[in-house]
C-alpha cells in the first residue's frame, strides 16, 4: 500500500509521524517537500486552505506517478472543529462524505451549491468499507466533514451549516481540495479529523489542540493494519 497523508501544517504532520517507529527522511519534489517514513506513509504538509492543499497534493500525486510509484490512497488529516454534541473535543471523525460547504452562489432564495449551477461537484465519498474499518479501529464517528475557506466563528454560522448539512460532524479547511486532487488522479481519498474545538463562537481558550494532536497520533497507531489490509480495488 503506497499511502500519501496530507496535513495542513507541520505540527499535524509530526503528530502522524509519531505513530510510526523509526526516523523518516525528507524527499524533495518540485514545489513540495515530502517526509517519507520507513515502512509507512509519505507525509505532506500541504498548506492551509483548500486551494493550496489541492495544488500540493496534486504535485505529490503527479511526482509519484512520473516515478512509476503511484499512490494507492490519499488521506487528508489533522485537527478540526466539531459540531456539538455529536463530535466533542478530543473525539475523532472519519468522513463518509467530504463536502465543500461554501462552493456556490448566494441568491435571494438562499445558497445554491455549485452543482445546482450546473458545474463540478461539491462532495466526494471515501470508500465505504474503508470508512467502516477506520471507525471500528479508532472509534471515530463516521459522518460528513465540511471544507470551508473561513473557519466558523459564530453560533449563527454554525446553525446555518447544520441546517444546510444535517449530517455534518466536523469542519476543516483542506479535505475537499485534497479530494479534488485525488479524484483527478483516480486515487481514492479518506479524511480523518481530531476535534480540537467546537464549531461556533470563536473562543481560543476553549481549544484543546494538544489533546487533538495526541488523539491523531493514537488513531494512526491503530490504523496501520487497517490500511495495509485494505484492498484498493474495492474503490
C-alpha positions in Angstrom: 0.0 0.0 0.0 1.6 3.3 -1.1 0.0 5.9 1.0 0.1 9.7 1.0 -1.0 11.5 4.2 -1.7 15.2 3.7 -2.0 17.6 6.6 -2.3 21.4 6.6 0.7 22.3 8.8 3.9 20.6 10.1 2.7 20.2 13.7 -0.1 17.9 12.3 2.3 16.0 10.1 4.6 15.5 13.1 1.7 14.1 15.1 1.1 11.5 12.4 4.8 10.7 12.2 4.9 9.9 15.9 2.6 6.9 15.3 5.3 5.2 13.2 8.6 3.8 14.6 12.0 4.9 13.2 13.3 8.1 11.7 12.0 9.4 8.4 13.7 11.2 5.6 12.8 14.4 3.7 12.3 13.9 0.0 12.2 17.0 -2.3 9.8 17.1 -5.3 9.0 20.1 -7.5 7.1 22.6 -5.3 6.7 20.3 -2.3 8.7 18.5 0.4 7.6 15.0 1.5 8.6 13.3 4.7 9.0 9.6 4.0 8.6 7.1 6.9 10.3 3.7 6.7 7.6 1.1 6.1 5.0 3.8 6.5 3.3 6.6 4.5 4.7 9.7 2.8 3.7 12.7 4.8 2.9 16.1 3.2 2.3 19.4 5.0 0.1 20.6 2.1 -0.7 24.1 3.4 -3.8 25.8 4.9 -6.9 26.1 2.8 -8.5 24.0 0.0 -6.6 25.7 -2.9 -3.1 25.2 -1.6 -3.9 21.7 -0.3 -5.2 20.7 -3.7 -2.2 22.1 -5.5 0.3 20.5 -3.1 -1.5 17.1 -3.2 -1.7 17.2 -7.0 2.1 17.9 -7.2 2.8 14.9 -4.9 0.5 12.6 -6.9 2.0 13.7 -10.2 5.5 13.2 -9.0 4.7 9.7 -7.7 3.1 8.8 -11.0 6.0 10.0 -13.0 8.3 8.0 -10.7 6.3 4.9 -11.5 5.2 4.5 -7.9 1.6 6.0 -7.9 -0.2 6.2 -4.6 -3.0 3.8 -3.7 -4.7 6.1 -1.2 -4.6 9.7 -0.1 -5.6 10.6 3.5 -6.5 14.2 4.4 -6.0 14.6 8.2 -5.4 17.0 11.0 -7.4 18.8 13.6 -10.7 20.5 13.1 -13.9 21.8 14.6 -16.6 19.5 15.8 -20.3 20.1 15.9 -21.6 19.7 19.4 -22.8 17.4 20.9 -22.1 14.9 18.2 -18.3 15.4 17.9 -16.9 16.7 21.2 -13.4 18.0 21.7 -10.9 15.1 21.7 -13.0 12.8 19.6 -12.3 11.6 16.1 -14.4 11.9 12.9 -13.9 9.9 9.7 -15.6 11.3 6.7 -18.2 9.3 4.8 -18.7 12.5 2.7 -16.2 15.3 2.1 -18.2 18.4 1.2 -17.3 21.9 0.2 -19.6 24.0 2.4 -19.3 27.3 0.6 -18.7 26.5 -3.0 -21.6 28.0 -4.9 -23.6 31.2 -5.0 -25.7 33.3 -2.7 -29.1 34.2 -4.1 -32.2 35.9 -3.0 -33.6 32.5 -2.2 -30.6 31.3 -0.3 -27.3 29.5 -1.0 -27.0 27.3 -4.1 -24.2 24.8 -4.3 -22.1 24.9 -7.5 -23.8 21.6 -8.7 -27.1 23.4 -8.9 -25.5 26.0 -11.1 -24.5 23.2 -13.5 -20.8 22.8 -12.6 -18.5 20.4 -11.0 -19.1 18.6 -7.7 -19.3 19.6 -4.0 -19.0 16.1 -2.4 -16.5 13.3 -2.6 -17.3 9.9 -1.0 -14.5 7.8 0.5 -14.7 4.0 0.1 -17.5 2.9 2.4 -15.7 -0.3 3.5 -12.6 1.6 4.4 -14.6 4.2 6.4 -16.2 1.4 8.4 -12.9 -0.2 9.1 -11.3 3.0 10.2 -14.3 3.7 12.5 -14.0 0.2 14.1 -10.3 0.5 14.6 -10.1 4.0 16.0 -13.6 4.7 17.5 -14.0 7.6 15.0 -17.6 8.6 14.3 -18.5 8.5 10.5 -20.2 11.5 9.1 -19.8 14.5 6.8 -16.7 16.6 7.1 -17.2 20.1 5.7 -14.5 22.1 4.0 -14.7 25.9 4.2 -12.5 28.8 3.3 -13.4 30.5 6.5 -13.5 28.9 10.0 -16.9 29.3 11.7 -16.8 31.8 14.5 -20.4 32.5 15.4 -23.3 30.4 16.6 -25.4 31.7 13.7 -23.0 30.4 11.1 -22.7 27.1 13.0 -26.5 26.7 13.0 -26.7 27.7 9.2 -24.2 25.0 8.3 -26.0 22.3 10.3 -29.3 23.4 8.6 -27.7 23.0 5.2 -25.7 19.9 6.1 -27.6 18.0 8.8 -25.1 15.1 8.6 -22.1 17.3 9.3 -19.9 16.3 12.2 -16.8 18.4 11.7 -15.4 21.3 9.6 -11.8 21.9 8.4 -10.2 23.8 5.5 -8.4 21.2 3.3 -10.3 18.0 2.8 -12.2 18.9 -0.3 -9.1 20.3 -2.0 -7.2 17.1 -1.2 -10.2 15.0 -2.5 -10.3 17.0 -5.8 -6.7 16.3 -6.4 -7.1 12.6 -5.6 -10.1 12.4 -7.9 -8.2 13.9 -10.8 -5.7 11.1 -10.5 -8.2 8.4 -9.9 -7.0 7.7 -6.4 -9.4 7.1 -3.5 -9.4 9.5 -0.6 -10.1 9.3 3.1 -10.5 12.2 5.7 -9.9 11.8 9.4 -10.2 14.7 11.8 -9.4 15.0 15.5 -11.6 17.6 17.1 -9.8 20.5 18.8 -12.6 22.9 19.3 -16.4 23.2 19.0 -17.8 24.7 15.8 -19.4 28.0 16.9 -18.4 31.2 18.7 -14.7 31.7 18.4 -13.1 31.1 21.8 -9.4 30.3 21.7 -9.4 29.5 25.4 -11.7 26.5 24.7 -9.4 25.0 22.0 -7.6 21.8 23.0 -5.0 21.5 20.2 -2.6 19.3 22.2 -5.4 16.9 23.1 -6.5 16.7 19.5 -3.0 16.1 18.2 -2.5 13.3 20.8 -5.8 11.7 19.6 -4.4 11.9 16.0 -1.2 10.1 16.9 -3.2 7.4 18.7 -5.5 7.0 15.8 -2.7 6.5 13.3 -1.1 4.0 15.6 -4.2 1.9 15.2 -4.6 2.5 11.5 -1.5 0.7 10.1 -3.1 -2.8 10.0 -6.3 -1.4 8.6 -4.6 0.4 5.8 -2.2 -2.4 4.9 -5.0 -4.9 4.7 -7.4 -2.7 2.7 -7.8 -3.6 -0.9 -7.7 -0.5 -3.1 -9.7 -2.3 -5.8 -12.7 -2.1 -3.5 -12.9 1.5 -4.7 
